[in-house]
Amino acid sequence: MLSGVLINVWTKLRKFSLDHDDLPTMIENVALLLRILTINIYNSSESIHLIFYIMTLLSSAVYLYVDIVSMVYCVFFRYGKSDLIAVSVILALSSCSCTCITKLIFMKVYAKDIKKIVNDFLKCDSQVLSNTRFAKNLRKQLKIVKRRASVIWILLVSNGAVYIISPFVTPGRHFSVDLYLLYGLEPMNKTPNYEIANFIITVGTGFGVYAMVSVAVYVIVIVGYNESQLHALSEELKNVWYDSEIFYNNIKHRITEKRHDVNIRKQIMNEFIRIRLRDIIKFHITNINMQHYFDQKFRPMFAVEYTIKAFSIIVGLLGGLKNTYLALPYTFVQIVMDCLTGQRLIDACENFERSLYSCQWENFNTSNQRTILLMLMMSQKTLILSAGGIAKLNFNYMMIILKSAYSTYTTLNSVVKKHN
């Protein structure tokens, strides 16, 4: 029985490799990560084991004690105005991980919408014919998305692991940040408070990092699928004219009316193009609707999170890099992953628009030209990932956030220096 369980676990873990880059498997990978957090993204009524509910409940309670209760204690009662550096460090450490709370609350509150999104994307993917150029290009792009999600997952988890391990490899009795005090456990460097504090910090930090990055991977995969489909559809558009020529050459020996060969050739090729454009526009409209629905549901979460992230960068800089050298990269990677996801979606839309211009539409008949014009009009409104429906998450917005945060930091830093 034990060997069977181990084989089953190993089979599931192998599916996390880049060789398994189809959407159903990628969704299954994400579902496995979120299942540990008692989040079910499938419409199935399969129950989650009780042990996961207990683990999540206890871990979240520990996280709230470490990052919320102890933060309030340190900021308002332990340090206050007497040590602004310590207050800044504590606020930076606490706020950089707060996004796990917003993500978990969102996934729980909008559980039905999360399931609907997954179901819609899987339904769309099931309509892709296997062993076609479109399917192969789609899998090629999905592998890039999966590699991106894997790299980000590893970076964030590694950052959390370094934060947890650092006190254990440092000589003497230390914590990841000695300024961060846990409510009710002072003095923290004395036994048994030291052992209890390290255990609590490890559990709280581990839960915060895992919860945040697991939900983040869900976003990367879902938006990445739209990105992948747009790239694959672009390739279909670029080759639609050549495909029609190949199709005609394969069947021209069946034509008996040689006198009207030119007209028949145009009719056959344009009919082939009409059918191909019909399939392309169907997928394109589906992508637009799915992305609009996804963005509409997730934009409030991103709006709250980017307010928190900007605040985290500001207080992190005020606290000094020597104290927040792990918190700032953690926040920065979170900003990069969202803006990179949004930017790649915008790039895919622009690639699709360029392919409409380069599909040799001037050779099409009037009906097919109208279809291209309709698709071109639809593509003018670029699909985006937004924060609050106002800010587009892309590289430009990333630089705006960083510049604004640094400007605010310099202003506050000068005020603090004058006050001192």
C-alpha positions in Angstrom: 0.0 0.0 0.0 2.8 2.4 0.9 4.6 1.6 -2.4 1.4 2.4 -4.3 1.1 5.8 -2.5 4.7 6.6 -3.3 4.2 5.7 -7.0 1.1 7.9 -7.1 3.0 10.8 -5.5 5.9 10.4 -7.9 3.6 10.3 -10.9 2.0 13.6 -9.8 5.4 15.2 -9.2 6.7 14.2 -12.6 3.8 16.2 -14.2 5.4 19.4 -12.9 8.2 18.9 -15.4 8.3 21.0 -18.6 7.6 17.9 -20.7 4.0 18.1 -19.5 3.0 21.4 -21.0 -0.6 20.9 -22.0 -3.2 23.1 -20.3 -5.1 20.3 -18.5 -1.8 19.1 -16.9 -0.8 22.6 -16.0 -4.2 23.2 -14.4 -3.8 19.9 -12.5 -0.4 21.1 -11.2 -1.9 24.4 -10.0 -4.9 22.5 -8.5 -2.5 20.3 -6.5 -0.7 23.3 -5.1 -3.9 25.1 -4.1 -5.5 21.9 -2.7 -3.1 22.0 0.2 -4.5 25.4 1.0 -8.1 23.9 0.9 -8.8 25.7 -2.4 -10.6 23.6 -5.1 -10.5 25.1 -8.6 -12.4 22.3 -10.3 -16.2 22.1 -10.6 -16.1 18.5 -9.2 -17.4 17.9 -5.8 -14.4 15.9 -4.7 -13.7 16.7 -1.1 -10.5 18.0 0.4 -9.0 15.9 3.2 -9.6 17.1 6.7 -5.8 17.2 7.4 -5.4 20.0 4.9 -8.1 22.1 6.6 -6.4 21.6 10.0 -2.9 22.5 8.5 -4.2 25.6 6.8 -6.2 26.8 9.9 -3.2 26.3 12.2 -0.7 27.8 9.8 -2.8 30.8 9.0 -3.3 31.4 12.8 0.4 31.3 13.3 0.9 33.7 10.3 -1.6 36.2 11.7 0.2 36.0 15.1 3.6 36.6 13.6 2.9 39.2 10.8 -0.2 41.0 12.2 -0.4 40.7 16.0 3.3 41.0 16.6 3.7 43.7 14.0 1.0 45.9 15.7 2.7 45.2 19.1 6.1 46.2 17.8 5.0 49.3 15.9 2.6 50.8 18.3 3.8 49.6 21.7 7.3 48.3 21.7 9.1 50.8 19.5 6.7 53.6 18.4 8.3 56.9 17.6 11.5 56.1 19.6 13.0 53.9 16.9 11.7 54.8 13.4 14.2 52.5 11.7 12.9 49.5 13.6 9.3 50.4 12.9 10.2 50.7 9.1 11.9 47.3 9.1 9.0 45.6 10.8 6.4 47.2 8.5 8.5 46.2 5.5 8.7 42.6 6.6 5.0 42.4 7.5 3.7 44.2 4.4 5.8 42.3 1.9 4.0 39.0 2.9 0.5 40.5 3.3 -0.3 39.7 -0.3 -0.9 36.1 0.8 -3.9 37.2 2.8 -5.4 39.2 0.0 -4.9 36.3 -2.4 -6.4 33.7 0.0 -9.4 35.8 0.9 -10.0 36.5 -2.8 -9.8 32.8 -3.8 -12.2 31.9 -1.0 -14.7 34.7 -1.6 -14.7 34.2 -5.4 -14.5 30.4 -5.4 -17.3 30.0 -7.9 -15.7 32.5 -10.3 -12.4 30.8 -10.0 -14.0 27.5 -10.9 -15.9 29.0 -13.8 -12.6 30.5 -15.2 -10.9 27.2 -15.1 -13.8 25.4 -16.6 -14.1 28.0 -19.5 -10.4 27.7 -20.3 -10.4 23.9 -20.3 -13.5 23.9 -22.5 -11.7 26.3 -24.9 -8.6 24.1 -24.9 -10.7 21.0 -25.6 -11.7 22.5 -29.0 -8.1 22.6 -30.2 -7.5 19.8 -32.7 -4.5 17.7 -31.7 -1.6 17.1 -34.1 -2.2 20.4 -36.0 0.2 23.2 -36.4 -2.0 25.4 -34.2 -1.9 22.7 -31.4 1.9 22.4 -31.7 2.5 26.1 -31.6 0.1 26.4 -28.7 2.0 23.7 -26.8 5.3 25.4 -27.7 4.1 28.7 -26.2 2.6 26.9 -23.1 6.0 25.4 -22.4 7.4 29.0 -22.2 4.6 29.9 -19.8 5.2 26.9 -17.6 9.0 27.6 -17.5 8.2 31.2 -16.5 5.8 30.1 -13.7 8.4 27.5 -12.5 11.2 30.0 -12.4 9.1 32.5 -10.4 7.9 29.8 -8.0 11.5 28.7 -7.4 12.7 32.3 -6.9 10.1 33.2 -4.3 10.3 30.0 -2.5 14.1 30.2 -2.4 13.8 33.7 -1.0 11.6 32.5 1.8 13.9 29.5 2.4 16.9 31.8 2.8 14.9 34.0 5.2 14.0 30.9 7.3 17.4 29.2 7.3 19.6 32.3 7.9 19.3 32.3 11.7 20.2 28.6 11.9 23.5 29.1 10.0 24.4 32.3 11.8 26.7 31.9 14.9 24.9 32.6 18.2 21.2 32.9 18.9 19.8 35.1 16.2 16.6 35.4 14.2 16.1 36.3 10.5 15.6 39.9 11.7 16.6 40.5 15.3 14.5 43.7 15.5 11.3 41.7 14.9 9.9 40.7 18.3 7.0 38.3 18.9 4.3 39.4 21.2 4.5 37.6 24.6 7.8 35.8 23.9 10.4 38.3 25.3 13.2 37.8 25.9 13.3 35.9 22.7 16.9 34.7 22.9 16.3 32.7 26.1 15.2 29.1 26.2 12.4 28.0 25.6 11.3 31.3 24.0 14.1 31.0 21.4 13.0 27.6 20.2 9.3 28.5 20.2 9.9 31.7 18.3 12.0 30.1 15.6 9.4 27.4 15.1 6.6 29.9 14.9 8.5 32.2 12.5 9.3 29.2 10.3 5.7 28.0 10.1 4.3 31.6 9.6 6.8 32.5 6.9 6.5 29.2 5.1 2.8 29.5 5.0 2.8 33.1 3.8 5.3 32.4 1.0 3.6 29.1 -0.2 0.1 30.7 -0.2 1.2 33.8 -2.1 3.2 31.9 -4.8 0.6 29.2 -5.3 -2.1 31.7 -6.2 0.4 33.7 -8.3 1.1 30.6 -10.4 -2.6 30.2 -11.0 -2.7 33.8 -12.5 0.4 33.1 -14.6 -1.0 29.9 -16.1 -4.5 31.3 -16.8 -3.3 34.6 -18.4 -0.4 32.7 -20.1 -2.9 30.4 -21.9 -4.5 33.5 -23.5 -1.1 34.7 -24.4 -0.2 31.4 -25.9 -3.4 31.1 -28.0 -2.9 34.6 -29.4 0.7 33.7 -30.5 -0.6 30.4 -32.1 -3.5 32.2 -33.8 -0.9 34.8 -35.2 1.0 31.9 -36.8 -2.2 30.6 -38.4 -3.0 34.1 -39.8 0.5 34.5 -41.3 0.2 31.1 -43.1 -3.5 31.2 -44.1 -2.7 32.3 -47.7 0.1 29.8 -48.2 -2.1 27.0 -46.7 -4.9 27.9 -49.2 -2.4 27.6 -52.1 -1.2 24.2 -50.8 -4.8 23.1 -50.4 -5.6 24.1 -54.0 -2.5 22.4 -55.4 -3.5 19.2 -53.6 -7.0 19.1 -55.2 -6.5 20.8 -58.6 -6.2 17.5 -60.4 -9.9 16.9 -59.7 -11.0 20.1 -61.6 -12.5 19.2 -64.9 -13.4 22.8 -66.1 -10.0 23.9 -67.3 -11.4 27.0 -69.0 -12.4 28.5 -65.7 -9.3 27.3 -63.9 -8.4 30.8 -62.6 -11.9 31.6 -61.2 -12.3 28.2 -59.7 -8.8 28.5 -58.1 -9.9 31.8 -56.5 -13.2 30.4 -55.3 -11.5 27.3 -53.7 -8.8 29.3 -52.0 -11.1 31.9 -50.7 -13.5 29.2 -49.4 -10.6 27.6 -47.6 -9.6 31.0 -46.2 -13.2 31.7 -45.1 -13.3 28.4 -43.1 -9.9 29.0 -41.5 -10.8 32.6 -40.6 -14.0 31.5 -39.1 -12.1 29.1 -36.7 -9.6 31.8 -35.9 -12.1 34.5 -35.1 -14.1 32.0 -32.9 -11.0 31.4 -30.8 -10.1 35.1 -30.8 -13.6 36.1 -29.5 -13.4 33.4 -26.8 -10.0 34.7 -25.7 -11.3 38.2 -25.5 -14.3 37.2 -23.4 -12.3 34.9 -21.1 -9.6 37.6 -20.4 -12.2 40.3 -19.8 -14.0 38.1 -17.3 -10.7 37.2 -15.6 -9.5 40.8 -15.4 -12.9 42.0 -14.1 -12.7 39.5 -11.2 -9.1 39.9 -10.3 -8.6 43.7 -10.7 -9.8 44.5 -7.1 -7.2 42.1 -5.7 -4.4 43.6 -7.8 -5.4 47.2 -6.8 -5.1 46.3 -3.1 -1.9 44.4 -3.5 -0.1 47.1 -5.5 -0.9 49.6 -2.8 0.6 47.2 -0.2 3.7 46.5 -2.4 4.4 50.2 -3.0 4.1 50.8 0.8 6.4 47.8 1.4 9.1 49.2 -0.9 9.0 52.7 0.8 9.3 51.4 4.3 11.8 48.9 3.2 14.1 51.6 1.9 13.5 53.7 5.1 14.5 50.7 7.2 17.8 50.3 5.3 18.9 47.6 2.9 21.1 45.9 5.6 17.9 45.1 7.5 15.5 44.5 4.5 17.8 42.8 2.0 15.4 39.8 1.8 12.1 41.7 2.0 12.7 44.1 -0.8 13.7 41.4 -3.4 10.7 39.4 -2.4 8.4 42.4 -3.0 10.2 43.3 -6.2 9.8 39.7 -7.7 6.1 39.9 -6.9 5.8 43.2 -8.9 7.9 41.8 -11.8 5.9 38.6 -12.1 2.6 40.4 -12.4 3.9 43.1 -14.8 5.8 40.5 -16.8 2.6 38.5 -17.2 0.6 41.5 -18.2 3.4 42.7 -20.6 3.6 39.3 -22.3 -0.2 39.4 -22.9 0.1 42.8 -24.5 3.0 41.6 -26.7 0.9 38.7 -27.8 -2.0 41.1 -28.7 0.4 43.3 -30.7 1.8 40.2 -32.5 -1.8 39.2 -33.4 -2.5 42.6 -34.8 0.7 42.6 -36.9 -0.2 39.2 -38.3 -3.5 40.6 -39.5 -1.6 43.2 -41.6 0.9 40.6 -42.9 -1.6 37.8 -43.8 -1.7 38.9 -47.5 -5.3 40.1 -47.1 -5.1 42.0 -50.3 -5.4 38.7 -52.2 -8.6 37.7 -50.4 -12.1 38.3 -51.8 -14.3 41.1 -50.4 -16.0 38.8 -47.8 -12.8 37.6 -46.3 -11.3 41.1 -46.3 -14.3 42.2 -44.3 -13.6 39.5 -41.8 -10.0 40.6 -41.5 -11.2 44.2 -41.0 -13.5 43.0 -38.2 -10.7 41.1 -36.5 -8.5 44.2 -36.8 -11.1 46.4 -35.2 -11.5 43.8 -32.4 -7.7 43.7 -31.8 -7.4 47.5 -31.5 -8.5 47.2 -27.8 -5.5 45.3 -26.3 -6.2 42.7 -23.7 -4.7 43.6 -20.4 -4.1 42.6 -16.8 -5.1 45.6 -14.7 -5.0 46.8 -11.1 -8.5 48.2 -10.3 -9.3 48.5 -14.0 -7.2 51.7 -14.1 -3.5 50.8 -14.2 -2.2 48.4 -16.9 0.2 45.9 -15.4 3.2 46.1 -17.7 6.8 47.1 -17.7 5.9 50.8 -17.9 3.7 50.5 -14.8 6.4 48.6 -13.0 8.8 51.5 -13.5 6.1 54.0 -12.4 5.7 52.0 -9.2 9.4 51.9 -8.5 10.0 55.5 -9.3 7.1 56.7 -7.3 8.1 54.6 -4.3 11.7 55.8 -4.5 10.5 59.5 -4.7 8.3 59.0 -1.7 11.2 57.4 0.1 13.6 60.3 -0.5 11.0 62.8 0.6 10.2 60.9 3.8 13.9 60.2 4.5 14.7 63.9 4.3 11.8 64.7 6.6 13.0 62.1 9.1 16.5 63.4 9.0 15.3 67.0 9.7 13.2 65.7 12.6 16.2 64.0 14.1 
